[in-house]
Amino acid sequence: MAKIEIQKIKRIEKQNNRVHLDVRATYTSFTYNGAKYFQIDTYGTINREHTEKISQSFQIDIESAKALIGLLNKEFGE
C-alpha cells in the first residue's frame, strides 16, 4: 500500500500518453490513530491470472484529499 505524498506531487510532461483499460476497483474508508483515510484498491484486467488479487492500493487523508481536489480543479478548469 502507499499513502500519496500529495504535497510533493509534481506535474510532468509525457510524450507517449494513452488511455488505460478499465479495471475493477473498490474503496473503503477507515480511521487509524484518530485520522480518517480513504483507500482505493484496483484489480487486474480480465486477462490477468489472478483477477481477484489487488494490483494497486493507495490511501489519502483529509489534507491529501483537499490538495488532490485542488489539482483536479486546476487541470479540469473547475
C-alpha positions in Angstrom: 0.0 0.0 0.0 1.0 3.6 -0.4 -0.2 6.8 1.1 0.1 9.5 -1.6 2.5 12.4 -0.7 0.2 14.8 -2.5 2.1 17.8 -1.1 5.2 16.6 -3.0 3.5 15.6 -6.2 4.9 17.2 -9.4 3.4 17.6 -12.8 5.5 16.1 -15.6 5.1 16.2 -19.4 5.0 12.9 -21.1 5.2 12.2 -24.8 3.6 8.8 -25.0 0.2 9.1 -23.3 -2.6 6.6 -23.7 -5.9 5.7 -22.1 -5.6 2.6 -19.9 -8.0 -0.3 -19.9 -10.8 -0.2 -17.4 -10.3 -2.3 -14.3 -12.4 -3.2 -11.3 -11.9 -1.1 -8.2 -13.2 -0.9 -4.7 -12.9 1.6 -2.0 -13.0 1.8 1.8 -12.7 4.5 4.4 -11.4 4.0 7.9 -10.0 5.7 10.9 -6.5 5.0 12.1 -4.8 6.7 15.1 -7.6 9.3 15.0 -7.1 10.2 11.3 -9.6 9.2 8.6 -8.3 7.6 5.4 -9.9 6.9 2.0 -8.4 3.9 0.2 -8.8 2.7 -3.4 -7.9 -0.8 -4.4 -7.6 -1.7 -8.1 -7.6 -5.2 -9.5 -6.0 -6.6 -12.6 -7.6 -6.7 -16.1 -9.8 -9.7 -17.0 -6.7 -11.2 -18.8 -4.7 -11.3 -15.5 -4.1 -14.7 -14.0 -5.4 -13.7 -10.5 -8.2 -11.3 -11.2 -9.3 -11.0 -7.6 -5.8 -10.0 -6.3 -5.3 -6.3 -5.6 -2.9 -4.7 -8.1 -2.6 -1.3 -6.6 -3.8 0.2 -3.4 -3.4 3.9 -2.3 -4.6 5.9 0.6 -5.4 9.6 1.1 -6.1 11.5 4.3 -8.1 14.7 4.5 -5.1 17.0 3.7 -4.2 14.9 0.7 -7.8 14.9 -0.4 -8.1 18.7 -0.3 -4.8 19.1 -2.2 -5.9 16.5 -4.8 -9.2 18.2 -5.3 -7.3 21.5 -5.9 -5.1 19.8 -8.5 -8.1 18.3 -10.3 -10.0 21.6 -10.3 -6.9 23.3 -11.8 -6.4 20.6 -14.5 -10.1 20.4 -15.5 -10.7 24.1 -15.2 -13.4 23.9 -12.5 
